[in-house]
Amino acid sequence: MAPHALADPEGSVDSPSDPSPAEVVDPSGTSAPLEQAAGAVDEIPSGTAPFSLASVNPSNGSTVGVAKPIVITFTTPITDRPVAEDAIHISSDPPVDGKFYWMNDSQVRWRPFAFWPEHTTVTIDAAGTTSSFTTGDALVATADNNTHLMTITRNGNVEQTFPMSMGKPGHDTPDGTYYVQDKFSDVVMDSETYGVSNDSPEGYRLHVKLAVQIDNSGNFVHSAPWSVADQGNRNVSHGCINISPADAQWFYDNFGVGDPIVVTNSVGTYTQNDGGQDWQID
């Protein structure tokens, strides 16, 4: 495992493929991988296989958050996208409406127009290859830059409200819908991963506890004991969402892959092509 993780601020990324975790350092030598699952679409007939599958995500039998898209990756580029889409059948209980969208010629995704309902069962038939997953509770965090508060609802009911501090001016945490990619009990954040020396005024290298990854550009919701006095008052991070150690423990214990974090009233929009911007793709 590499010695350090994605840095706190956004960095440059390659064309998106499957969602990928940050590199981590864990005192026990292990990370906290999250289970992911597979999916499907309603009212689309199965067809003769016009493709060879490399992977379907989420994986069969898994339980994911209500913002998790279905990611289907092919072994070779697809030359006729409509034909490929016609061979993929996604059904759910309860039924939901949604759409296909392509990240590149080798990967198509599907997501509902709104979050999956809680406890939905989804079945994917990709030209005869089938898998199924379920969603858990509708656990949604809304991070409001105006109030510097994160409000967490479970199945529509407010469960927690946490003071927070997001990206300071110049490192603003953009508006948008993010979703959990992975989580790590201990991650090293190093500004040199995006070209800023540790010795510069904006440089850093530090271990961060209870880090929940929310995009593929280096942003996390994490424990930040050094900014507790700022949380609920002002933004001081390099793009991550800082919360107190106690609040971070709750967030880490409750949020898993696919659970959404919605940032509002901030600067800019999360459209960076890092493979996690699904909810900003029209």
C-alpha positions as CSV (number, residue, x, y, z in Angstrom):
1,M,0.0,0.0,0.0
2,A,1.4,3.4,-0.9
3,P,2.6,5.7,1.9
4,H,0.1,8.4,1.5
5,A,-3.4,9.2,0.5
6,L,-5.2,11.7,-1.7
7,A,-4.7,15.1,-0.4
8,D,-7.3,17.3,1.3
9,P,-7.9,19.7,-1.7
10,E,-8.8,18.7,-5.2
11,G,-6.1,17.5,-7.5
12,S,-5.9,16.5,-11.1
13,V,-7.4,13.1,-12.0
14,D,-7.6,10.8,-15.0
15,S,-10.7,9.9,-16.9
16,P,-13.1,8.2,-14.5
17,S,-13.5,4.4,-14.2
18,D,-14.8,2.5,-11.3
19,P,-14.9,4.5,-8.0
20,S,-11.6,4.0,-6.3
21,P,-10.5,4.4,-2.7
22,A,-7.7,6.7,-1.5
23,E,-4.5,5.1,-0.4
24,V,-4.4,4.8,3.4
25,V,-2.2,4.3,6.4
26,D,-3.8,2.3,9.2
27,P,-2.0,1.5,12.4
28,S,-3.4,-2.1,12.3
29,G,-2.2,-2.5,8.8
30,T,-5.8,-2.7,7.4
31,S,-8.2,-0.3,5.9
32,A,-11.9,-0.3,6.4
33,P,-13.2,-1.4,3.0
34,L,-16.9,-0.9,2.3
35,E,-19.1,-3.4,0.6
36,Q,-20.5,-2.3,-2.7
37,A,-23.3,-3.8,-4.9
38,A,-24.9,-4.2,-8.4
39,G,-28.0,-2.8,-10.1
40,A,-30.6,-2.6,-13.0
41,V,-33.3,-0.5,-14.9
42,D,-37.1,-0.6,-15.2
43,E,-39.0,-1.3,-18.4
44,I,-35.9,-2.0,-20.6
45,P,-36.0,-5.4,-22.4
46,S,-33.0,-7.7,-22.2
47,G,-31.3,-8.5,-25.4
48,T,-28.7,-10.7,-27.0
49,A,-25.4,-9.9,-25.4
50,P,-23.7,-7.2,-27.5
51,F,-20.8,-6.9,-25.0
52,S,-18.5,-8.7,-22.6
53,L,-18.7,-7.5,-19.0
54,A,-15.7,-6.7,-16.9
55,S,-17.6,-5.8,-13.8
56,V,-21.0,-4.7,-12.3
57,N,-21.0,-2.4,-9.3
58,P,-22.6,-2.6,-6.7
59,S,-21.8,-6.3,-6.3
60,N,-24.3,-9.0,-5.9
61,G,-25.9,-9.3,-2.5
62,S,-24.6,-6.0,-1.1
63,T,-26.4,-3.2,0.7
64,V,-25.6,0.4,-0.3
65,G,-26.7,4.0,0.3
66,V,-29.5,5.6,-1.6
67,A,-27.2,7.7,-3.8
68,K,-25.2,4.8,-5.2
69,P,-25.3,4.6,-9.0
70,I,-25.0,1.4,-11.0
71,V,-21.7,1.1,-12.7
72,I,-21.3,-1.4,-15.6
73,T,-17.8,-1.7,-17.1
74,F,-17.1,-3.6,-20.4
75,T,-14.0,-5.5,-21.4
76,T,-13.8,-3.6,-24.7
77,P,-15.1,-0.2,-25.9
78,I,-18.8,-0.1,-27.0
79,T,-19.3,1.2,-30.5
80,D,-23.2,1.2,-30.4
81,R,-24.3,2.6,-27.1
82,P,-28.1,2.3,-27.7
83,V,-27.8,-1.4,-28.5
84,A,-25.8,-1.9,-25.3
85,E,-28.4,0.0,-23.3
86,D,-31.2,-2.1,-24.8
87,A,-29.5,-5.3,-23.5
88,I,-29.5,-4.0,-19.9
89,H,-32.6,-4.4,-17.8
90,I,-32.9,-2.8,-14.4
91,S,-35.8,-3.4,-12.2
92,S,-36.6,-2.4,-8.6
93,D,-39.1,-2.9,-5.9
94,P,-40.5,-0.2,-5.5
95,P,-40.1,0.8,-9.2
96,V,-38.2,4.0,-9.9
97,D,-37.5,6.1,-13.0
98,G,-33.9,6.9,-14.0
99,K,-31.4,7.2,-16.8
100,F,-28.3,5.8,-18.4
101,Y,-25.2,8.0,-18.8
102,W,-21.8,7.1,-20.2
103,M,-18.5,7.9,-18.5
104,N,-16.5,6.7,-21.5
105,D,-16.9,4.0,-24.3
106,S,-16.1,1.2,-21.8
107,Q,-18.4,2.2,-18.9
108,V,-22.1,3.0,-18.6
109,R,-23.9,4.0,-15.4
110,W,-27.5,4.2,-14.4
111,R,-29.1,6.0,-11.5
112,P,-32.6,7.1,-10.5
113,F,-33.6,10.7,-11.1
114,A,-33.9,11.1,-7.3
115,F,-32.3,9.0,-4.6
116,W,-33.4,5.4,-4.3
117,P,-36.1,4.9,-1.7
118,E,-34.9,3.3,1.5
119,H,-34.9,-0.5,1.5
120,T,-35.3,-0.9,-2.2
121,T,-34.4,-4.2,-3.9
122,V,-32.7,-3.7,-7.3
123,T,-32.1,-6.4,-9.9
124,I,-29.7,-6.0,-12.9
125,D,-29.9,-8.1,-16.0
126,A,-27.0,-7.2,-18.3
127,A,-27.7,-9.4,-21.3
128,G,-28.3,-12.5,-19.1
129,T,-25.8,-11.7,-16.4
130,T,-27.8,-11.0,-13.3
131,S,-27.1,-9.5,-9.9
132,S,-29.1,-7.9,-7.1
133,F,-28.5,-5.4,-4.3
134,T,-30.5,-3.5,-1.8
135,T,-30.4,0.0,-0.3
136,G,-30.3,0.6,3.4
137,D,-31.9,3.5,5.4
138,A,-32.1,6.8,3.5
139,L,-29.3,8.4,5.4
140,V,-28.7,11.9,4.0
141,A,-26.2,14.6,5.2
142,T,-26.8,18.2,4.2
143,A,-23.9,20.5,4.7
144,D,-25.1,24.1,4.7
145,N,-22.3,26.7,4.1
146,N,-24.6,29.5,5.4
147,T,-25.1,28.0,8.8
148,H,-21.9,25.9,9.0
149,L,-24.0,23.0,10.1
150,M,-24.4,19.5,8.8
151,T,-27.9,18.1,9.3
152,I,-28.4,14.4,9.0
153,T,-31.7,12.7,8.3
154,R,-32.6,9.1,8.4
155,N,-35.7,8.1,6.4
156,G,-36.8,11.8,6.4
157,N,-36.3,12.4,10.2
158,V,-33.6,14.6,11.6
159,E,-31.2,12.4,13.6
160,Q,-28.1,14.6,14.1
161,T,-26.9,18.2,13.6
162,F,-23.1,18.7,13.6
163,P,-21.2,22.0,13.6
164,M,-18.7,21.8,10.7
165,S,-16.0,23.8,8.9
166,M,-15.6,23.4,5.1
167,G,-13.1,24.7,2.5
168,K,-11.7,28.1,3.2
169,P,-11.8,30.8,0.4
170,G,-9.7,29.6,-2.5
171,H,-10.3,26.0,-1.4
172,D,-14.1,26.2,-1.3
173,T,-16.1,22.9,-1.0
174,P,-18.3,23.1,-4.1
175,D,-22.1,22.8,-4.0
176,G,-23.4,19.4,-5.2
177,T,-24.4,15.9,-4.2
178,Y,-21.5,13.7,-3.2
179,Y,-21.7,10.1,-2.0
180,V,-19.5,8.0,0.2
181,Q,-16.8,6.2,-1.8
182,D,-14.9,4.5,1.0
183,K,-13.8,5.2,4.6
184,F,-10.6,4.8,6.6
185,S,-9.8,4.9,10.3
186,D,-6.5,6.6,9.7
187,V,-5.4,8.4,6.5
188,V,-2.4,10.5,5.7
189,M,-3.2,13.8,3.9
190,D,-0.2,15.2,2.1
191,S,-0.2,18.4,0.1
192,E,2.7,17.1,-2.0
193,T,0.2,14.7,-3.7
194,Y,-1.1,17.8,-5.7
195,G,2.2,19.7,-6.0
196,V,2.3,21.8,-2.8
197,S,5.4,21.4,-0.7
198,N,4.9,20.4,2.9
199,D,7.2,23.4,3.8
200,S,5.1,26.0,2.0
201,P,2.5,28.1,3.9
202,E,-0.3,26.1,2.4
203,G,1.5,22.8,2.8
204,Y,0.7,19.9,5.2
205,R,1.2,16.3,6.0
206,L,-0.8,14.8,8.8
207,H,-2.6,11.7,9.9
208,V,-6.3,12.2,9.9
209,K,-8.7,10.0,11.9
210,L,-12.1,8.7,10.9
211,A,-12.0,9.8,7.3
212,V,-15.0,9.2,5.1
213,Q,-14.2,9.7,1.4
214,I,-16.9,11.6,-0.5
215,D,-15.3,12.1,-3.9
216,N,-12.2,11.0,-5.9
217,S,-10.5,14.4,-5.7
218,G,-9.3,14.1,-2.1
219,N,-12.2,15.4,-0.1
220,F,-13.4,13.7,3.1
221,V,-15.7,14.2,6.1
222,H,-13.2,13.6,8.9
223,S,-12.3,14.2,12.5
224,A,-10.6,17.6,13.0
225,P,-9.8,18.3,16.6
226,W,-7.6,21.3,15.6
227,S,-10.6,23.2,14.1
228,V,-13.3,22.5,16.7
229,A,-13.4,26.3,17.6
230,D,-14.0,27.1,14.0
231,Q,-16.7,24.5,13.4
232,G,-20.1,26.1,13.2
233,N,-18.5,29.5,12.7
234,R,-16.1,29.7,9.7
235,N,-14.4,27.7,7.0
236,V,-10.7,26.8,7.5
237,S,-10.1,23.5,5.6
238,H,-8.5,22.8,2.2
239,G,-11.8,21.4,1.0
240,C,-12.7,18.6,3.4
241,I,-15.6,18.8,5.8
242,N,-14.2,19.1,9.4
243,I,-16.2,17.9,12.3
244,S,-15.4,17.1,15.9
245,P,-13.9,13.8,17.0
246,A,-17.1,12.6,18.7
247,D,-19.2,13.7,15.7
248,A,-16.7,12.1,13.3
249,Q,-17.0,8.8,15.2
250,W,-20.8,8.8,14.7
251,F,-20.5,9.7,11.0
252,Y,-17.9,7.0,10.4
253,D,-20.0,4.4,12.2
254,N,-23.2,5.2,10.4
255,F,-22.3,6.3,6.8
256,G,-21.3,3.7,4.2
257,V,-20.8,3.5,0.4
258,G,-23.5,5.3,-1.5
259,D,-24.8,7.4,1.4
260,P,-25.2,11.0,0.1
261,I,-23.7,14.3,1.4
262,V,-25.3,17.3,-0.2
263,V,-23.4,20.6,0.0
264,T,-25.5,23.8,-0.3
265,N,-24.9,27.6,-0.4
266,S,-21.2,27.2,-1.1
267,V,-19.0,28.5,-4.0
268,G,-19.0,26.7,-7.3
269,T,-20.4,23.3,-8.3
270,Y,-19.0,19.8,-8.0
271,T,-18.5,18.9,-11.6
272,Q,-14.9,17.7,-11.6
273,N,-14.6,14.7,-13.8
274,D,-13.3,12.4,-11.1
275,G,-15.8,9.5,-11.3
276,G,-17.9,10.6,-8.3
277,Q,-19.8,13.5,-9.9
278,D,-22.8,11.3,-10.9
279,W,-25.5,13.5,-9.5
280,Q,-24.3,16.6,-11.4
281,I,-24.4,14.8,-14.8
282,D,-27.6,15.8,-16.7
